Amino acid sequence: MTSSKCTLAGIILLCAAAFCMTDNARATGDNTVSSVVSEKSSNPDPRFDALLNEVRSLRDEVQHLRGKTDDSWLTEQRAEEIRALTLDVLADVDTRASLKDGGALTLMAGHDGDHFFLKSPDGNFLMGINGLLQYRWIGNFRGNESGRASTSPDDDNETGFEFRRVELGFGGHVFSPEFGYTLVLATEDGAAGVEQLIAQDVVLSYAASDNLTWLAGRYFAPFLREELMGGGGSLAVALSFMNNNLSIGRGEGISAVYQTDSFRVHGFLSDGAGSGGGGGVNNPTADGVELAGTVRADFKLDGEWGQWGGFSAWEDQPSSFFLGGAIHYQSGESGDSLAANDVDLFGWTIDGSIQNGGFNLFVAAAGNHTESDTAVDIDNYGFVVQAGYMVVPDKFEPFLRYEVMMFDELLGLVEDDVNLITFGANYYLNDNVELTFDIVWALDPIPGDSLNAGLLADGVEEDQIVARAQVQLKF
């Protein structure tokens, strides 16, 4: 303690000396210490000599203290200083994290295991960010035949790569959790095959209660479960051939969703089948439909609602059992000069799924019926059954799908019934990255191109084979 006091006294004396020297330097117009020392040497002053001797004495004492091995007092002092500095830095970081001084809103960001997010601490503002990327290789192999109604009529073997889906989604709420929104940006082929960016889905929502939500915008009509789940939830590389032929697609309109713990119903009033496709039809007078409505009901007999959006049976999820069905009706535009608009469409579907102990099963049937005063009435039906099993839990999942599409004989196709078998496997690197390989075997001639599935028109040949490989990344 004596040494500490001496050192403190020495520091005070040094400051006093510096002040005196600086003051004299200002008086003579010279700011260097050496000038002051030189001046004092030529003008001896007993006080200065005493002060200089004291400084020399203190310097010797400091050098002596530096050489001592017992310097614990200095270590303790430094430790206290470091602790104080650390607390100051942490407090500064906490302060800088705030957007405004005085305790105002602070944005928080991160990843919650499912998606990235930005939110306010009071929960009134939230934006979730997610994406889906699907990159594929497609190999199509058909019989030797020409004259087919196809984008590639004379080539029996077609292979190539493509980004099937490039989607970036934003969703959340503003001002309060009741006012929600969803925006999905995606790429698609535009005019002359030029890729373009579109607002694929745009939804405004209002949660009127814990059970009732109102929606408005552009999104899939609540009809076929496969497309409502999206391509990211499918076992195979592509959705079924039945889905591609009987889909209602996206519509533009308003709807209401009522959901309880075991029951959900979604009613949709829209501009008709496909009115929200291709980036949407923004001219409400060009949809060719007087009235269109879709209603879907789902029953959760076991499990959790979150399992409805995918087929795979994950190890950490309970068993699930869902049953559902939907109807769609639209009345064609009447009173205009386009006879093609005067067509009524009625569609229906029923489906069910089971997930249990790594095993999954999905069964669906659907049909659509068109009536027109200027053309024949057409009835088309489809059926699909699909199963998969996690041979290695949450890692390796072989699957098999059988489907049949039954076209109306009035269409004059080579074969009215088109049977297809798809088999393959999924390998999950983790929760976000999935590898899929499958083979589609068309037992009957394909009547027209289904490009998203890699299927091409056959003419009269059968046994078309499509090999597909895909890497999927979700975030």
C-alpha distance (Angstrom), angle and dihedral (degrees) to the residues before:
residue distance angle dihedral
M1 . . .
T2 3.83 . .
S3 3.78 90.6 .
S4 3.80 90.6 50.1
K5 3.79 91.0 52.4
C6 3.76 91.2 48.4
T7 3.72 91.6 49.8
L8 3.82 91.6 49.4
A9 3.78 90.5 49.7
G10 3.76 89.3 48.7
I11 3.78 92.1 53.0
I12 3.83 89.9 51.4
L13 3.76 91.3 50.2
L14 3.79 91.0 47.6
C15 3.79 90.3 53.3
A16 3.78 90.5 48.6
A17 3.76 90.1 49.9
A18 3.75 92.2 49.2
F19 3.81 90.1 49.8
C20 3.79 92.1 51.2
M21 3.78 92.5 46.6
T22 3.79 92.4 47.0
D23 3.79 91.7 48.0
N24 3.81 91.7 51.9
A25 3.80 90.2 44.9
R26 3.80 91.0 55.7
A27 3.85 89.6 50.0
T28 3.79 92.4 55.3
G29 3.82 96.0 37.9
D30 3.84 92.9 -116.5
N31 3.87 118.3 116.4
T32 3.81 100.6 -170.1
V33 3.79 125.0 100.7
S34 3.80 90.7 -137.7
S35 3.77 90.1 59.7
V36 3.79 90.7 52.8
V37 3.82 91.4 48.6
S38 3.80 90.6 48.3
E39 3.76 91.3 48.8
K40 3.81 92.7 49.4
S41 3.81 91.0 48.0
S42 3.79 90.3 57.3
N43 3.83 91.4 45.1
P44 3.81 107.1 42.4
D45 3.81 115.7 -148.4
P46 3.82 120.5 -178.5
R47 3.83 91.5 -144.3
F48 3.78 91.5 54.4
D49 3.80 93.0 49.1
A50 3.80 90.1 51.1
L51 3.78 92.0 49.3
L52 3.82 92.0 47.4
N53 3.77 90.9 51.4
E54 3.80 90.7 50.3
V55 3.81 90.9 51.4
R56 3.80 90.6 50.7
S57 3.80 90.2 49.2
L58 3.80 91.9 50.6
R59 3.81 91.0 47.5
D60 3.78 90.4 54.5
E61 3.79 90.6 48.8
V62 3.81 92.4 51.5
Q63 3.80 91.1 50.2
H64 3.78 88.8 49.9
L65 3.79 92.0 50.9
R66 3.82 91.5 49.6
G67 3.79 89.1 55.9
K68 3.76 95.5 52.8
T69 3.76 118.5 101.5
D70 3.79 94.5 -148.7
D71 3.81 99.4 75.7
S72 3.80 99.5 137.9
W73 3.80 91.6 128.5
L74 3.83 89.1 62.1
T75 3.82 92.3 46.9
E76 3.79 92.6 51.1
Q77 3.75 91.3 48.7
R78 3.78 92.1 51.2
A79 3.81 90.8 47.6
E80 3.79 90.6 54.6
E81 3.79 90.4 48.6
I82 3.82 91.6 49.9
R83 3.81 91.8 49.3
A84 3.77 91.2 50.2
L85 3.80 91.3 47.3
T86 3.81 91.2 50.4
L87 3.79 91.8 52.7
D88 3.79 89.9 49.4
V89 3.82 92.0 51.3
L90 3.81 92.8 49.2
A91 3.77 90.9 49.2
D92 3.80 89.5 49.4
V93 3.81 92.2 51.0
D94 3.80 90.6 50.2
T95 3.78 90.4 50.4
R96 3.80 94.1 48.5
A97 3.83 90.7 51.9
S98 3.80 88.4 68.6
L99 3.80 118.8 89.6
K100 3.79 91.3 -149.4
D101 3.79 134.4 24.8
G102 3.75 119.9 -113.8
G103 3.81 98.9 48.6
A104 3.80 100.2 -64.8
L105 3.82 125.7 152.4
T106 3.79 116.6 -42.7
L107 3.80 119.7 -159.2
M108 3.78 116.1 -134.4
A109 3.78 124.1 -162.3
G110 3.77 137.6 -178.8
H111 3.79 145.1 100.5
D112 3.80 120.7 -68.1
G113 3.79 96.0 -163.9
D114 3.79 93.9 -89.4
H115 3.80 105.9 49.9
F116 3.78 145.7 -14.4
F117 3.79 117.2 -89.8
L118 3.77 146.7 -173.9
K119 3.78 119.0 -158.2
S120 3.77 145.8 157.2
P121 3.82 118.2 -115.1
D122 3.80 92.2 -119.3
G123 3.82 90.1 58.0
N124 3.80 95.4 -124.1
F125 3.81 95.1 116.5
L126 3.79 125.2 42.6
M127 3.79 135.5 163.5
G128 3.77 120.6 -177.2
I129 3.81 117.5 -165.6
N130 3.79 123.0 -157.6
G131 3.76 138.2 158.5
L132 3.78 143.3 -164.9
L133 3.81 125.3 -153.9
Q134 3.81 122.4 -179.4
Y135 3.78 119.7 -179.0
R136 3.82 117.5 -175.4
W137 3.74 146.2 -174.5
I138 3.82 114.1 -152.1
G139 3.80 126.1 -167.0
N140 3.82 116.6 -174.3
F141 3.81 119.6 -171.1
R142 3.82 120.5 -175.4
G143 3.78 136.2 170.1
N144 3.79 122.7 -87.6
E145 3.78 103.7 -82.6
S146 3.80 140.2 125.9
G147 3.77 136.3 -159.6
R148 3.79 95.5 54.9
A149 3.80 123.4 155.2
S150 3.78 92.9 -119.6
T151 3.78 141.1 118.8
S152 3.80 84.6 -113.6
P153 3.84 103.5 32.6
D154 3.80 101.2 165.4
D155 3.80 103.9 34.0
D156 3.79 113.9 92.9
N157 3.82 94.7 -170.7
E158 3.80 122.9 43.9
T159 3.82 124.9 175.3
G160 3.77 133.3 167.3
F161 3.80 150.0 125.7
E162 3.78 130.2 -98.1
F163 3.77 144.6 167.8
R164 3.79 97.9 -121.6
R165 3.79 95.2 -176.9
V166 3.78 130.6 19.3
E167 3.79 107.4 169.9
L168 3.79 133.9 162.8
G169 3.78 116.9 -172.5
F170 3.79 134.2 -166.0
G171 3.77 123.0 -171.0
G172 3.77 141.1 157.3
H173 3.78 139.5 92.4
V174 3.80 141.2 -71.8
F175 3.83 131.2 -142.3
S176 3.82 90.2 -6.4
P177 3.82 137.9 1.9
E178 3.81 90.2 -98.1
F179 3.82 94.3 71.1
G180 3.79 108.4 65.6
Y181 3.78 137.8 172.8
T182 3.80 140.9 -172.2
L183 3.80 127.7 -164.5
V184 3.81 122.7 179.4
L185 3.80 118.4 -173.5
A186 3.80 116.0 -163.5
T187 3.78 142.3 166.0
E188 3.79 123.9 -118.3
D189 3.78 139.0 164.6
G190 3.77 110.6 -87.2
A191 3.79 132.5 -177.7
A192 3.82 114.4 -20.9
G193 3.80 89.9 3.4
V194 3.81 93.9 -66.6
E195 3.78 110.5 150.1
Q196 3.80 114.8 -121.8
L197 3.78 138.2 -177.9
I198 3.80 115.9 -117.7
A199 3.79 138.7 178.4
Q200 3.79 93.1 -114.1
D201 3.81 97.7 179.7
V202 3.80 126.4 16.4
V203 3.80 117.9 175.9
L204 3.79 134.2 174.7
S205 3.79 115.7 -168.5
Y206 3.77 140.2 -174.9
A207 3.80 122.4 -164.7
A208 3.79 102.0 -145.9
S209 3.82 91.4 179.9
D210 3.79 141.4 -16.5
N211 3.81 88.7 -78.2
L212 3.81 106.5 30.0
T213 3.82 127.1 66.6
W214 3.81 127.9 174.8
L215 3.81 119.6 -148.3
A216 3.79 134.7 -168.4
G217 3.78 132.3 178.2
R218 3.80 140.1 47.2
Y219 3.82 120.2 -30.0
F220 3.80 143.8 118.9
A221 3.77 114.9 -56.1
P222 3.84 108.2 -115.6
F223 3.78 95.0 -105.1
L224 3.84 124.9 102.2
R225 3.79 113.6 35.9
E226 3.81 94.4 -145.6
E227 3.80 94.5 63.5
L228 3.79 93.1 38.7
M229 3.80 87.9 59.4
G230 3.80 89.6 49.8
G231 3.78 130.6 -138.7
G232 3.79 90.9 -70.9
G233 3.82 91.2 67.2
S234 3.81 98.2 48.3
L235 3.80 122.1 108.8
A236 3.81 93.7 -147.0
V237 3.79 126.2 57.5
A238 3.83 90.1 -104.6
L239 3.78 138.0 21.1
S240 3.77 118.3 -94.6
F241 3.81 124.9 -76.1
M242 3.81 87.1 -120.4
N243 3.81 91.0 56.8
N244 3.80 91.1 50.9
N245 3.81 92.6 52.9
L246 3.81 101.0 39.7
S247 3.80 101.0 35.9
I248 3.79 120.3 128.9
G249 3.80 88.3 -158.1
R250 3.76 126.6 -163.4
G251 3.77 121.5 -22.7
E252 3.77 136.7 -171.6
G253 3.77 115.6 -127.2
I254 3.78 147.1 79.5
S255 3.77 131.1 -69.1
A256 3.79 146.3 172.9
V257 3.81 127.5 -135.0
Y258 3.79 120.9 -160.2
Q259 3.80 116.1 -172.7
T260 3.78 136.0 175.3
D261 3.77 130.2 173.2
S262 3.81 92.1 -80.6
F263 3.81 107.1 17.3
R264 3.82 137.7 51.8
V265 3.80 131.7 179.2
H266 3.81 126.6 -176.2
G267 3.82 121.9 -167.8
F268 3.82 118.9 -169.3
L269 3.81 128.3 -169.9
S270 3.81 109.0 -167.2
D271 3.80 149.7 152.8
G272 3.82 89.9 -95.4
A273 3.79 141.7 -93.8
G274 3.78 112.5 -21.6
S275 3.81 94.7 3.5
G276 3.79 90.2 128.4
G277 3.81 97.2 43.6
G278 3.78 127.4 111.8
G279 3.76 93.7 28.3
G280 3.79 92.3 -43.0
V281 3.78 135.4 -75.0
N282 3.79 104.3 -96.8
N283 3.82 94.5 -174.2
P284 3.83 106.4 84.8
T285 3.81 91.0 -164.3
A286 3.82 93.5 59.2
D287 3.81 101.4 61.7
G288 3.83 96.9 92.3
V289 3.81 92.9 -139.5
E290 3.78 129.8 110.6
L291 3.78 96.1 -165.6
A292 3.80 135.8 -6.3
G293 3.77 130.8 -177.6
T294 3.81 135.0 175.2
V295 3.80 128.5 -171.8
R296 3.80 126.3 -175.2
A297 3.80 128.2 -178.7
D298 3.82 126.4 -167.7
F299 3.79 129.1 -171.4
K300 3.81 122.3 -157.0
L301 3.78 105.8 -152.9
D302 3.80 93.8 168.8
G303 3.79 138.9 0.9
E304 3.80 131.0 22.8
W305 3.80 131.1 -49.3
G306 3.81 90.6 -119.7
Q307 3.82 89.0 68.5
W308 3.81 91.6 61.4
G309 3.82 90.5 77.4
G310 3.81 96.6 64.4
F311 3.79 141.0 35.9
S312 3.82 101.6 -144.4
A313 3.81 118.9 101.3
W314 3.79 105.8 -134.7
E315 3.78 121.8 -158.4
D316 3.82 96.2 -122.0
Q317 3.82 94.4 49.4
P318 3.80 126.6 89.0
S319 3.78 124.0 -120.3
S320 3.80 113.9 -78.7
F321 3.78 137.9 -162.6
F322 3.82 123.5 -173.2
L323 3.79 132.6 178.2
G324 3.80 123.8 -173.0
G325 3.75 146.9 161.8
A326 3.80 141.6 179.4
I327 3.79 143.3 -168.0
H328 3.79 130.6 -157.1
Y329 3.77 129.5 -167.3
Q330 3.78 131.2 177.6
S331 3.77 131.6 174.7
G332 3.79 116.8 -144.7
E333 3.79 123.8 -121.7
S334 3.78 111.8 -86.1
G335 3.79 130.7 -167.1
D336 3.82 96.9 38.5
S337 3.80 130.3 104.1
L338 3.82 95.4 -108.7
A339 3.78 107.9 93.3
A340 3.80 89.9 -172.9
N341 3.81 89.4 68.4
D342 3.79 92.4 59.7
V343 3.83 93.8 84.5
D344 3.78 126.6 120.6
L345 3.81 119.2 -150.9
F346 3.77 128.9 -161.5
G347 3.81 121.7 -177.1
W348 3.78 134.4 177.7
T349 3.80 139.3 178.1
I350 3.81 140.6 178.1
D351 3.80 126.3 -168.3
G352 3.78 144.6 165.9
S353 3.80 138.5 -169.9
I354 3.80 139.5 -166.6
Q355 3.81 130.0 -163.4
N356 3.78 118.1 -174.4
G357 3.81 134.4 150.8
G358 3.79 95.5 -20.1
F359 3.80 93.5 -43.9
N360 3.80 123.1 111.6
L361 3.80 131.6 -174.0
F362 3.81 129.6 -175.5
V363 3.81 127.5 -176.8
A364 3.82 126.8 179.1
A365 3.77 139.8 167.2
A366 3.80 128.1 -172.1
G367 3.78 142.9 169.7
N368 3.79 142.0 -177.6
H369 3.78 131.0 -157.5
T370 3.79 127.0 -164.5
E371 3.79 127.0 -163.4
S372 3.78 125.6 -168.3
D373 3.80 136.9 169.8
T374 3.81 90.7 -143.0
A375 3.83 102.5 41.2
V376 3.80 141.1 33.8
D377 3.78 120.7 -78.2
I378 3.81 114.0 -107.3
D379 3.82 129.2 -153.8
N380 3.82 119.9 -170.0
Y381 3.82 127.5 177.8
G382 3.78 137.0 -174.2
F383 3.79 139.9 -172.1
V384 3.81 131.9 -169.1
V385 3.80 134.5 -179.8
Q386 3.81 122.0 -175.7
A387 3.80 134.8 178.0
G388 3.80 136.0 179.8
Y389 3.78 138.2 175.3
M390 3.80 133.2 -158.2
V391 3.80 100.4 -128.4
V392 3.80 87.3 177.4
P393 3.83 107.6 30.4
D394 3.80 112.2 -107.4
K395 3.83 90.5 -9.5
F396 3.80 118.6 63.6
E397 3.80 122.5 30.6
P398 3.83 123.5 173.0
F399 3.82 115.4 -166.1
L400 3.79 141.8 -175.5
R401 3.81 130.3 -157.1
Y402 3.77 131.0 -172.4
E403 3.80 123.4 -174.0
V404 3.75 140.7 165.5
M405 3.78 127.7 -159.3
M406 3.80 113.4 -158.0
F407 3.80 111.7 -160.0
D408 3.80 123.8 -165.5
E409 3.79 111.6 -95.0
L410 3.81 88.9 -132.5
L411 3.81 87.9 72.8
G412 3.79 88.1 71.5
L413 3.81 97.3 -134.8
V414 3.80 123.7 165.6
E415 3.81 88.7 -115.0
D416 3.77 122.8 17.4
D417 3.82 93.0 -159.8
V418 3.80 118.3 55.2
N419 3.81 114.8 -167.1
L420 3.80 121.6 -165.9
I421 3.80 134.4 -178.6
T422 3.81 121.8 -161.2
F423 3.79 123.3 -172.8
G424 3.77 131.6 169.6
A425 3.79 145.1 111.1
N426 3.78 142.6 -102.5
Y427 3.78 124.5 -139.4
Y428 3.80 115.7 -164.5
L429 3.79 113.3 -154.2
N430 3.81 87.9 -175.4
D431 3.80 138.9 -36.9
N432 3.80 91.7 -64.4
V433 3.81 107.0 36.1
E434 3.81 123.2 61.9
L435 3.80 133.0 174.9
T436 3.81 118.9 -156.0
F437 3.77 131.9 -175.6
D438 3.78 124.0 177.3
I439 3.81 143.4 157.0
V440 3.81 125.2 -140.6
W441 3.78 117.5 -154.1
A442 3.81 114.0 -166.1
L443 3.80 106.8 -158.3
D444 3.81 91.9 -169.2
P445 3.81 134.7 38.9
I446 3.80 114.3 -75.5
P447 3.83 107.2 -127.0
G448 3.80 96.9 -154.0
D449 3.79 142.9 3.4
S450 3.80 118.3 -75.7
L451 3.78 97.5 -175.6
N452 3.78 99.2 177.6
A453 3.82 87.5 59.8
G454 3.81 94.2 41.6
L455 3.82 92.1 -116.4
L456 3.82 120.0 139.6
A457 3.80 132.0 -166.7
D458 3.81 113.2 -85.3
G459 3.77 107.1 -167.9
V460 3.81 103.2 -153.3
E461 3.82 99.1 -23.7
E462 3.79 121.7 102.5
D463 3.82 136.6 -167.2
Q464 3.80 95.3 64.5
I465 3.82 111.0 178.3
V466 3.80 124.1 -154.0
A467 3.80 120.6 -173.5
R468 3.79 115.5 -164.1
A469 3.80 134.3 -176.1
Q470 3.78 124.8 -177.9
V471 3.78 141.1 178.0
Q472 3.79 113.7 -155.8
L473 3.78 126.5 -165.9
K474 3.78 123.4 -172.2
F475 3.78 127.5 -177.8
